[in-house]
């Protein structure tokens, strides 16, 4: 896995220096190519949609001279790569690949001690991404082709590699240092020429001056020599389980595997990668690889800033979801909320806070100013232009004149230019990603049918309420493209903590439940857990029909790999906006969390209200946001964007009524009718805008930093839920 990501300029500069250094030292002639005991073929794995990379590889291999006035390019064979974007699960043979792998496999290859708590709690399985599946199957095709063509040895290359300056000098030495059979031919299964050791160093055994025997801990699969015997051995060990460069580590002990010292082929990191690493969201949720996760997401972002000039509210929200998946921070406005700030920034010639602006009033008339202030800016209109906006006809004529003055030619269906007319019926990423010059995500473009149907509104509050003066602290938050650091908000004059809550819609009661009996049509009791939870949830620990509602019990009881059991209930229905009220008595016990929240995955979005048992005089409020639609999206995060608010009372001493109000423009948290905190859009995340289920649970946390040390001697512990009320949200039509 190529997770060493830095700024694009640094990557390109480092690669240019490699090219210059190589030119100062011309390569030597390779004697071990085209002979009975040498390389018989070079297989280059190349996607059909990447013809320029194939041309690059032909140029790269032409630099390597072979005896007889030939070059390595004459032995190159293009192997069409399997495209993860087109691959369907039904097309993958389980005899070749199982698209899941255990976390313990990751730990075996890269023994990061931070994985141990999750491993002790169980052995979660991770689903491979579509690009990982495609990469693995492409390498299987290379092994099969070697056997079909009868070569003794073949060099297998991915199409994003670069030969180091010592490649031609050291490869003949490696060939001589390898063990030989009775005929003098090299005797091995697999020879790494390109690799990266895990961060803590690979476990290896020295073999010769320029060879080592790896035991475990090598990433990358971008350049290697495989023998006929090695291809037979690897094919006999199918199916592949997990990314192919991880899977082969499991077979080092039973194969004759060697690696060059040093690596002779460099996997270029100046080019955008088509791969999506399935382990990254999981590591992110465990608090590992946070910086690299952010870098990997930032790398996906293309040209900008982006100004979206026209489009209906539905179109703008759909495009914001798509741009968000690509790593853009999107400002979507109804013409009132952000417009004054944007105009002030333009007038003051200030740097922009967001990467993309959609629906900002009057930007269509400021094309020349935008192009002057931001030369790299690009513009998008939803086509057909006349039908894609509900604004007056006079606006359209002005906008058409402005578009005619845009620098560069317009782009249609993704052609590169300064302006894209994007069809409203667009079904794939191709046009948008080609225009923005960015990578195509592994999952489908968000579809309008999967977007919430929320009518446009102006923020004219039906009711306003002041936030109480309470001590508020901001713990460390996640780092993703969809979180604006609080200090950056302050630098742009934007308050991160609103002083007033503004309700714009109406809440219509759906149900009230006092848990005199359990309503299976409303609730489901969970039988699972999650990595940071020390307990397993079981229905046996939920008790309804109590004098004061229901009880969730945490006790010492072994279940599976967990030493404790507790309870969690979740709504059968999902809700898009609404009011969620719970009357409860929290548990006061260090390490234990009493919580109610809204949550969804794919993408992960969440609204939390959590009582931390080490100090129940305060409450942790949190928002997790990842972009996407109901059809798919990212699941990054660990800390979220938390805030600790002083309650003014002990939540474990008596019952109190708490509520979360969720509207499109803001989230509000209450205690006994008093407004505790308000989270507007982009303070510091967008407001989640996809349906979520409602949860109530009690659980012991692995994180002492979050909840304090956990002491089992004080068990059992019980959280009491007296009643729950849920109300649906609708936009008020009154003035």
WONOR-V841624 format. One record per pair of residues at least 12 apart in sequence whose C-alpha atoms are under 6 Angstrom apart, sorted by the first residue. I is the first residue (numbers start at 0). GAP is how many residues later the second one is. If there is no record, write none. Layout:
i=I gap=GAP
i=I gap=GAP
This chain:
i=0 gap=218
i=0 gap=219
i=10 gap=259
i=11 gap=258
i=21 gap=143
i=26 gap=141
i=27 gap=140
i=27 gap=141
i=28 gap=36
i=28 gap=37
i=29 gap=36
i=29 gap=138
i=30 gap=36
i=36 gap=148
i=38 gap=114
i=38 gap=115
i=39 gap=111
i=39 gap=113
i=39 gap=114
i=40 gap=34
i=40 gap=113
i=41 gap=33
i=41 gap=34
i=41 gap=35
i=41 gap=112
i=41 gap=113
i=41 gap=114
i=42 gap=33
i=42 gap=34
i=42 gap=35
i=42 gap=113
i=43 gap=34
i=43 gap=35
i=43 gap=113
i=43 gap=114
i=44 gap=34
i=44 gap=35
i=44 gap=36
i=44 gap=113
i=44 gap=114
i=45 gap=34
i=45 gap=35
i=45 gap=113
i=46 gap=33
i=46 gap=34
i=52 gap=106
i=57 gap=15
i=60 gap=12
i=80 gap=57
i=81 gap=52
i=81 gap=56
i=82 gap=51
i=83 gap=46
i=83 gap=47
i=83 gap=50
i=94 gap=144
i=95 gap=142
i=95 gap=143
i=96 gap=142
i=96 gap=143
i=97 gap=143
i=98 gap=28
i=98 gap=29
i=99 gap=26
i=99 gap=27
i=99 gap=28
i=99 gap=141
i=99 gap=142
i=100 gap=24
i=100 gap=25
i=100 gap=140
i=100 gap=141
i=101 gap=22
i=101 gap=23
i=102 gap=21
i=102 gap=22
i=108 gap=107
i=108 gap=108
i=109 gap=88
i=109 gap=107
i=117 gap=413
i=120 gap=440
i=120 gap=441
i=121 gap=439
i=127 gap=150
i=128 gap=149
i=130 gap=144
i=131 gap=111
i=135 gap=108
i=142 gap=88
i=151 gap=75
i=151 gap=76
i=152 gap=73
i=152 gap=74
i=153 gap=71
i=153 gap=72
i=154 gap=69
i=154 gap=70
i=155 gap=67
i=155 gap=68
i=156 gap=65
i=156 gap=66
i=157 gap=64
i=159 gap=108
i=160 gap=105
i=160 gap=106
i=160 gap=107
i=161 gap=103
i=161 gap=104
i=162 gap=102
i=163 gap=100
i=163 gap=101
i=166 gap=97
i=187 gap=68
i=188 gap=37
i=188 gap=38
i=188 gap=40
i=188 gap=41
i=188 gap=67
i=188 gap=68
i=189 gap=35
i=189 gap=36
i=189 gap=40
i=189 gap=67
i=190 gap=33
i=190 gap=34
i=190 gap=66
i=190 gap=67
i=190 gap=68
i=191 gap=32
i=191 gap=67
i=192 gap=30
i=192 gap=31
i=192 gap=67
i=192 gap=70
i=192 gap=71
i=192 gap=72
i=193 gap=29
i=193 gap=69
i=193 gap=70
i=193 gap=71
i=194 gap=24
i=194 gap=25
i=195 gap=22
i=195 gap=23
i=196 gap=20
i=196 gap=21
i=197 gap=19
i=201 gap=14
i=201 gap=15
i=202 gap=12
i=202 gap=13
i=209 gap=50
i=209 gap=51
i=210 gap=48
i=210 gap=49
i=210 gap=50
i=211 gap=46
i=211 gap=47
i=212 gap=45
i=214 gap=37
i=215 gap=33
i=218 gap=26
i=219 gap=25
i=220 gap=24
i=280 gap=354
i=280 gap=355
i=283 gap=352
i=283 gap=353
i=283 gap=354
i=284 gap=352
i=284 gap=353
i=285 gap=352
i=286 gap=351
i=293 gap=186
i=299 gap=26
i=299 gap=138
i=299 gap=139
i=300 gap=25
i=300 gap=26
i=300 gap=137
i=301 gap=134
i=301 gap=135
i=301 gap=136
i=302 gap=133
i=303 gap=73
i=304 gap=50
i=304 gap=51
i=304 gap=72
i=305 gap=50
i=305 gap=71
i=305 gap=72
i=305 gap=73
i=306 gap=49
i=306 gap=50
i=306 gap=72
i=307 gap=50
i=307 gap=71
i=307 gap=72
i=307 gap=73
i=308 gap=55
i=308 gap=72
i=309 gap=71
i=309 gap=72
i=309 gap=79
i=310 gap=71
i=310 gap=77
i=310 gap=78
i=311 gap=76
i=311 gap=77
i=320 gap=307
i=323 gap=303
i=324 gap=302
i=324 gap=303
i=326 gap=154
i=327 gap=27
i=328 gap=25
i=328 gap=26
i=328 gap=153
i=329 gap=26
i=329 gap=27
i=330 gap=26
i=331 gap=26
i=331 gap=27
i=332 gap=26
i=332 gap=27
i=334 gap=25
i=334 gap=26
i=338 gap=21
i=363 gap=35
i=377 gap=40
i=377 gap=41
i=378 gap=40
i=379 gap=39
i=379 gap=40
i=380 gap=40
i=381 gap=39
i=381 gap=40
i=381 gap=41
i=381 gap=42
i=382 gap=38
i=382 gap=39
i=382 gap=40
i=382 gap=41
i=412 gap=18
i=413 gap=17
i=413 gap=18
i=413 gap=20
i=413 gap=21
i=414 gap=20
i=415 gap=19
i=427 gap=17
i=428 gap=16
i=445 gap=183
i=449 gap=180
i=460 gap=41
i=460 gap=42
i=460 gap=43
i=461 gap=41
i=461 gap=42
i=462 gap=39
i=462 gap=40
i=463 gap=37
i=463 gap=38
i=464 gap=35
i=464 gap=36
i=465 gap=33
i=465 gap=34
i=466 gap=32
i=466 gap=33
i=466 gap=208
i=466 gap=209
i=469 gap=176
i=470 gap=175
i=471 gap=172
i=471 gap=173
i=472 gap=170
i=472 gap=171
i=473 gap=169
i=476 gap=162
i=476 gap=163
i=476 gap=164
i=477 gap=161
i=477 gap=162
i=481 gap=203
i=482 gap=201
i=482 gap=202
i=483 gap=200
i=495 gap=187
i=497 gap=180
i=504 gap=225
i=504 gap=226
i=504 gap=227
i=505 gap=223
i=505 gap=224
i=505 gap=226
i=506 gap=220
i=506 gap=221
i=506 gap=222
i=507 gap=219
i=507 gap=220
i=508 gap=218
i=509 gap=216
i=509 gap=217
i=510 gap=214
i=510 gap=215
i=511 gap=212
i=511 gap=213
i=512 gap=210
i=512 gap=211
i=513 gap=35
i=513 gap=209
i=514 gap=29
i=514 gap=30
i=514 gap=34
i=514 gap=35
i=515 gap=29
i=516 gap=27
i=516 gap=28
i=521 gap=49
i=521 gap=50
i=522 gap=47
i=522 gap=48
i=522 gap=49
i=523 gap=45
i=523 gap=46
i=524 gap=14
i=524 gap=44
i=525 gap=42
i=525 gap=43
i=531 gap=169
i=531 gap=170
i=532 gap=167
i=532 gap=168
i=533 gap=166
i=533 gap=167
i=534 gap=27
i=534 gap=29
i=534 gap=30
i=535 gap=26
i=535 gap=29
i=536 gap=28
i=536 gap=29
i=536 gap=30
i=537 gap=29
i=540 gap=12
i=540 gap=25
i=540 gap=26
i=541 gap=25
i=547 gap=174
i=548 gap=172
i=548 gap=173
i=549 gap=170
i=549 gap=171
i=550 gap=168
i=550 gap=169
i=551 gap=15
i=551 gap=166
i=551 gap=167
i=552 gap=13
i=552 gap=164
i=552 gap=165
i=553 gap=12
i=553 gap=162
i=553 gap=163
i=554 gap=160
i=554 gap=161
i=566 gap=130
i=567 gap=128
i=567 gap=129
i=568 gap=126
i=568 gap=127
i=569 gap=124
i=569 gap=125
i=570 gap=122
i=570 gap=123
i=573 gap=117
i=573 gap=118
i=573 gap=119
i=574 gap=116
i=574 gap=117
i=575 gap=115
i=576 gap=85
i=576 gap=86
i=576 gap=152
i=577 gap=83
i=577 gap=84
i=577 gap=149
i=577 gap=150
i=577 gap=151
i=578 gap=81
i=578 gap=82
i=578 gap=147
i=578 gap=148
i=579 gap=79
i=579 gap=80
i=579 gap=146
i=580 gap=77
i=580 gap=78
i=580 gap=143
i=580 gap=144
i=581 gap=75
i=581 gap=76
i=581 gap=141
i=581 gap=142
i=582 gap=73
i=582 gap=74
i=582 gap=139
i=582 gap=140
i=583 gap=71
i=583 gap=72
i=583 gap=136
i=583 gap=137
i=583 gap=138
i=584 gap=67
i=584 gap=69
i=584 gap=70
i=584 gap=135
i=585 gap=65
i=585 gap=66
i=585 gap=133
i=586 gap=26
i=586 gap=65
i=586 gap=132
i=587 gap=25
i=587 gap=64
i=588 gap=24
i=588 gap=25
i=589 gap=23
i=589 gap=24
i=589 gap=118
i=589 gap=119
i=589 gap=120
i=590 gap=109
i=590 gap=110
i=590 gap=116
i=590 gap=117
i=590 gap=118
i=590 gap=119
i=591 gap=21
i=591 gap=107
i=591 gap=108
i=592 gap=18
i=592 gap=19
i=592 gap=20
i=592 gap=105
i=592 gap=106
i=593 gap=16
i=593 gap=17
i=593 gap=104
i=594 gap=14
i=594 gap=15
i=594 gap=101
i=594 gap=102
i=595 gap=13
i=595 gap=99
i=595 gap=100
i=596 gap=12
i=596 gap=97
i=596 gap=98
i=597 gap=94
i=597 gap=95
i=597 gap=96
i=598 gap=93
i=598 gap=94
i=599 gap=92
i=601 gap=30
i=601 gap=31
i=602 gap=23
i=602 gap=25
i=602 gap=29
i=602 gap=30
i=602 gap=31
i=602 gap=32
i=603 gap=22
i=603 gap=31
i=604 gap=19
i=604 gap=20
i=604 gap=21
i=605 gap=17
i=605 gap=18
i=606 gap=15
i=606 gap=16
i=607 gap=13
i=607 gap=14
i=608 gap=12
i=611 gap=95
i=613 gap=94
i=615 gap=34
i=615 gap=35
i=616 gap=30
i=616 gap=32
i=616 gap=33
i=617 gap=27
i=617 gap=28
i=617 gap=29
i=618 gap=25
i=618 gap=26
i=619 gap=23
i=619 gap=24
i=620 gap=21
i=620 gap=22
i=621 gap=19
i=621 gap=20
i=622 gap=17
i=622 gap=18
i=623 gap=16
i=656 gap=14
i=656 gap=15
i=657 gap=12
i=657 gap=13
i=664 gap=16
i=665 gap=13
i=665 gap=14
i=665 gap=15
i=666 gap=12
